[in-house]
């Protein structure tokens, strides 16, 4: 009898347990689960997509000179030339730019002429590949030394630079080339470039080659700006001008600079004085605009700290595609120094970023400069920053 009772009770308990299990796996999920309902949600009518904004960075280095000692430094045992160390220390800085320029003050007239420095320059072709390999995109050839080896040397210079994959501006291979506008489309931001020089050291332009050289003629500059301005979002004008080795622009330069900005240029970058001159930010028609009167020597072997000082200038332009408006967002710079040194008994040259090099010296990580050289680098840094002032950032 007891066994029968236990058996019946067991069946009842088993039934209850089974019911609980079924209930747990069937009812509770229905209670806990959230129904999936497809609803098409419409954003508020006043909510808009963010406009497309693009910022481009333009970098510029100053004068690149090739003196006799610099040419000799590149001579290899087999008679060829190579300049691998010239810009190695600043390559990363140059490559930060979407488009990077340098003013090259020497013709590439070929080996049939002697390779010489000042006063009649002629450099080995290999410097063109050095420019390209180091991150440069544009070489400004409107300067007073482009005809040092005549029109033949000037034309050959352009061919060598272009064959190396570099853009050139300020001098031209053909009359048709002189009518073309240099406009770079960088992620939808169109940047235009113009370049001019005060002269050619008295060397005349031969008949039939009047198109070759862009002289610094105000009326022609204005005409060129009128032609290019409607096609670009930002316009940079290079001017080879001023008085050598003076640290201030002339009153005439200041007047001309403002006129060019008022005509439509967004930035003027100067060369030729071989020392750094001030920068100014103007507000014209509600737009911030820059004139950098002279950005110094990038690489050279001239005497004195001033003449071996330069900067890598950085300009940032930001375009709002919805508004069709482009503004100067940033003007900043990195002080540089053209350093000649000896490695295994042979003189060589390099451009060094001043602040990083000072830090490397203090950390014993600089191979060719020591704490004894700190006063020179500190002089370069202090002179450069006091003359140029603080970087500009749009609010």
Secondary structure, 3 states (H helix, E strand, C coil): CHHHHHHHHHHHHHHHHHHHHHHHHHHHHHHHCCCCCCCCCCCCCCCCCCCCEEEEEEEEEEEECCCHHHHHHHECCCCCECCCCCCHHHHHHHHCCCEEEEEECCCCCCCCCCCECCCCCECCCHHHHHHHHHCCCEEECCCCCCCCCHHHHHHHHHHHHHHCCCEEECECCCHHHHCCCEEEEECCEEEEEEEEECCCCCCCCCCCCHHHECECCHHHHHHHHHHHHCCCCEEEEEEECCCCCCCCCCHHHHHHHHHHHHHCCCEEEEECCCCECCEEEEEECCEEEEEECCEEEEECCCCCCHHHEEEEEEEEEEEECCCCEEEEEEEEEEEEEEEEEEECCEEEEEEEEHHHHHHHHHCCCCCCCCHHHHHHHHHHHHHHHHHHCCCEECC
